[in-house]
Amino acid sequence: MNRTLRVLGIVMSVLAAMAISSAQTSDPRVADLVRTGRVRVAVFPPMYTKNPATGEIGGMQMDLARTLAARLGIAVLPVEFPTPADVVEGLKAGACDLAFLVVDPVRAAAVDFSPAYVERDFTYLVPADSSIRSAAAADQPGVRIAVVRAHASTFALNRIVKHAELMQTESLDAALDLLRTGKAHLLASARQDLVRYAAQLPGSRVLEHRYGSSQGAMAVAKGHPGWLAYISEFVEEAKASGLVRQALDRAGQTDAQVPPRANPEAQK
């Protein structure tokens, strides 16, 4: 009798799980995505980590992507791109389904964004012998700032810099090389990336002051209003439940902020 009850309990649990999964994935807004059996998520350095032994891609964005895929009842497939600009082109070309990008008017003309799930500072990394102590002091004639082409931090800097020279590179590694070799006086990017890169340049420091900030959101190609509505709801639920905060803390991004709900009326 006890064995029969245990088996019955297992069967009921499986049926309940199947019912939940069916309820989650029967949403007509994402039915076409669910039919493919996977969601292709764009990633680009340095936003992700890769296990050298298994090749598994991780990071806080992938944590969120895997939670979303589990909710949909499908697999998650990371698709690697070299830069955010390539990610935007990949979304437009249908080479991926979903990306995590910094919201910017230039990108918003090409892709659609969910509500923001994170807010981060833009600031500078300076070498040990630098006399620059604030973001305001960076914009001076003769100052050279290493930046990553088409990065949101660079878009923000382009709007405010009047005197300093921006030295464009294709990656943070290349920008750091300019700083290390003295060809640039500062490196501009998101604070959490600079904190990590500072370990590669002994004595360097990340300035406390910021010159701007960014909001990260999920992005899909235009022409998928159902996908956008579904992931927008997911983002708001992930913020409210503490999932985003937990993912940020696990990734060591304790200085990043979780924005409030984009539409407080949706809670009522």
N, C-alpha and C positions, 0 to 999 in steps of 0.2 A: 504493500500500500504506500509506504513512504517513498519507495523508488518511483512508483507511478505518479505520485504527487510532484516529485522533483522533476520528472520528465515533463509533466504537464506544465509546471512552472516555467521550465526552459522554453517550451513551445510557445507559451503565452508571451514570454519576454521577446522572443524572436518576432512573433506576429506584431507585437506592439511597436518594436523597432522598425519593422517593415512599414507599418501604417504611418509612423512619424516621417520616415524617409519619403514615402509616397506623397504625404501632405506637403513636404518641403519642396519636392521636385516637380509637382504637378502645376506649379504656378505658370500660367501661359506666357508671362513676360520673358521667361528664360527657357521655355520648352525647347527651342531650337538649340540652345547651348547644351542643355541636358542630354539631348539626343546624341550629341557627339561623344559623350562619355568622358570628356575632359575639358578643363579650362586651361588655356595656354597663357601663362603669366610672364610678362616681359621683366627681365632683370638686367641691371647694368652695374658695373663697379663704380663706387665701392659699397653699394647698397646691400650686397649679399655676401655670404660666406660660402666656401666650398670645402667639404671634407676631403682632404688629400687622399684618403684611403678608399672612400666609397664614391666620391664625386657628388655626394648629396649636397644640394644647395639649401642654405638656411638663411636666417636673418629675421628681423621682426616683421618685415613685409610678407615674407614667405609664411610666417606663423599665421598672419591674417588670411592669406590666400588659401592656406590649407584648411582653415576653419570655414571659410566660405565654400570651398569645394566639398567639404564634409556635409555641410548644410544642404548643398545641392545633390549630394549623393553621387558625385563624380570624382575623377582623379584630377590632380593638379600637375601640369607639365611646365616647368620653368623653361623659358626661351631666352638665351643670353644675347645681349646686344652690347656694343662697345660704349655707347653714349646715350644720354636722354634724347638727343635729336634723332638718333637711329631708332629709338623706341617709338617716337611719334610716327616716323615713317613706317615702322612695322605695323602699328595699329591701323594706319590708313590703308596699307597694302593687304591687310588681313593675315599677316604673318603671326599675329598673337591676338588674344581676345581681351586681355586686361593688363593694365600697368599701374604702377605706383609712381606718380610724378608730382613735382612741385607745380602748384597752380600759377599760371602766368598768362597774361592776355594773348601773347603770341601763340602759345600752345592751345589756348582755349578756342582759337580760330580754327584749329585743326582737329581737336578731339573734345569730348564732353567729360566733365569732371563731376564726381560725387561731392557731397559735403566734405570738408577737410577733416582728416582724422588726427593730424598732428601739426604743431607749429614749432618752428625752430629759428634760432638766430643765425644771421649772416655776420661774420666778423673776419679778423685777420690772424694769420700766423706770422710772427716776426722772428728773425734769428736772435741769438743771444746778445749780439753787440748793437742791436737796433735802439735808436733813441726815440722811436715812435711809441707812444704810450696810449694813444686813443684813436678811435676811428676817424675823428675829425682831423687829426694831424696827418693822416695818410694822404689826403688830397692836396698835395703840394707840387709845384713845378719840380721836375727832376726825379720824382718818386716813380718807381716802376712796380706795378702790381701784377703778379702772375695770376691768371684766371683760366678757367676751363671754358672753352667755346660752347655757347648755347646752354650753359648751365644757368639755373634760375638765379644763383647768386651773382652771376655775371650780368644778367639782364637787369637786376636791381642796381648793380654798381654803375652800369651804363647810364642810368637815369639820374645819378647824383654826382658823378665825378666830373669836375671842371678842369682840373690842372694835371693830375697824375696821368701816367701812361699805362694803359692796360696791355699786358703781353699775353696774347691768346695762345692756349695750348689745347691739345686734344684729350688730356686726362689729368687727374690730380697728381699722378706719378710724375708726369712731364712738368707740371707746374712746380712741384716740390724740387725738381732738379734745377729749375731756374733760381729758386731761392737758395738752394744749397751751394750753387756755384757763384752766387753773388750777382747774377744777371738781373735778378729782381730783388726788390727791398721787402716785399710782403707777398703773402699768398692769401687770396680771398676765397672763401667757401663757407659751407655750413659748419657751425661750431662743432658738432659731434664728429664730423670728418676730420677737422683740423686737430682736435684733441688726440685722435688716433695717429695722425701723421706727425704730430709733434714728437712722438717717441722715436721717429727716424732722424730727427735733427736735434742732437744734444744741445741743451741750453735754450732752445727756442721756447716761445711762449705764445699762448693764445690770448689775444686782447680781451679784457673784460667787456669793453664797450662793443656795441653792435652797430652796423651801418644799415641794417634792415632785417627783415624776417621773411620767412616763407611758410606757406601752408601746404602740406602734402595731402594728396587725395588719390582715390582710385580713378582711373581714366579708361574710357572705351572709345572706339571709333564712332564718329557721328553716324547716325542712321540706325542706332540701336536703343531707342527710347525705353524699351522694356528692360533691357539689361541695366541701363542707367538707373531706372527707378528701383530695381531690385537691389543693386549694390549700394544705392544711397540709403535704403532702409537698413541694410546690413551694417553699414558704417555707423549709423546713428545708434543702432543696438549695441554694436561693439564698444562704442564710447561709453554708453550708459551703463553697460554691464561691468566695466572695468577691464575688459579684454585688451583694449588698446594700451591702457596704462601698464598692464602686466607685461605685454609684449615689449614695450619700450624699456621697462625696468630690466627685463631679462637680457636685453641687448646692451645694457649699460648706458642707455640714453635717458638718464634720470633728469637731465636739464630740459628735455623736450616737454612741451605742454600739450595737453589734450584740449582742443577747442570745445566750447559749448555747442549744444545742438544748433544746427543751422536754422531750424524752424521750431522754436519752443511750443508753438500752437499745436504741433503734431502730437505732443504728449497728452493733450486734453481730449 
